[in-house]
Amino acid sequence: MRPGLVLVLLVALTLDVGSQPQKNFPKESNALNWGKFSGFWYILAVATNARGFVPAPDKRKLGASVVKVHRGGHLRVVVAFSRSQGCQSQELILRKDKKKPVFRNTLKGVKGFHVLSTDYSYGLVYLRLGRAERNYKNVMLFGRQNISSFLSLREFLDTCAILKLTEEATILPKDASCAHTLLP
Ligand SMILES: *[C@@H]1O[C@H](CO)[C@@H](O)[C@H](O)[C@H]1NC(C)=O
């Protein structure tokens, strides 16, 4: 995305923040239907304070994720993402928290996989990573299609601002060659 456009979006967001009631953050989508959330997603945008996760601009591509609910309260999440070493995929098995709609696998460094909001055509995912005292924030915009709607992008940038990840917000170029490695 062109820097000018990002600036326009951010100004639009900033103007809006004052008129909204204070958000309690991070706020999870409580009535989430994990069955409906399952399946293939493109990762259209990402913002993270984990260094080296997002590669140099010429290596950036759309990411992808396949989410599947398993019996016994497990969630299988596969993520394919273009890194500086090339397209890499990783599989995570996450376990549901007993009380909250959150999945995690602390042994693998996943403190929380939260879906902040979704209408099942897009999803705003907040992934908290790190071990012990280390904490990395990772916000991803998931989409069933390879393009994001203005409103979902705005919500993504709004969330980045709240989590102080505005400078790390990256809209990924529409190259699906890495994402499609996860297609069935
Ligand atoms: C995006 O998806 C549409 C429909 O599946 C496809 O026709 C189009 O080529 C895709 N665009 C890119 C840049 O991959």
The ligand as a MOL file (V3000), in Angstrom:
LIG
                    3D

  0  0  0     0  0            999 V3000
M  V30 BEGIN CTAB
M  V30 COUNTS 14 14 0 0 0
M  V30 BEGIN ATOM
M  V30 1 C -8.0070 -13.2860 -6.7750 0
M  V30 2 O -9.0450 -14.2330 -6.8110 0
M  V30 3 C -9.8200 -14.1870 -7.9940 0
M  V30 4 C -10.9990 -15.1300 -7.8120 0
M  V30 5 O -10.6200 -16.3330 -7.2080 0
M  V30 6 C -8.9230 -14.5640 -9.1770 0
M  V30 7 O -9.6560 -14.5220 -10.3730 0
M  V30 8 C -7.7820 -13.5650 -9.2500 0
M  V30 9 O -6.8860 -13.9160 -10.2700 0
M  V30 10 C -7.0400 -13.5160 -7.9130 0
M  V30 11 N -6.0580 -12.4300 -7.9620 0
M  V30 12 C -4.7630 -12.6420 -7.7000 0
M  V30 13 C -3.9010 -11.4310 -7.8360 0
M  V30 14 O -4.3180 -13.7290 -7.3610 0
M  V30 END ATOM
M  V30 BEGIN BOND
M  V30 1 1 1 2
M  V30 2 1 1 10
M  V30 3 1 2 3
M  V30 4 1 3 4
M  V30 5 1 3 6
M  V30 6 1 4 5
M  V30 7 1 6 7
M  V30 8 1 6 8
M  V30 9 1 8 9
M  V30 10 1 8 10
M  V30 11 1 10 11
M  V30 12 1 11 12
M  V30 13 1 12 13
M  V30 14 2 12 14
M  V30 END BOND
M  V30 END CTAB
M  END
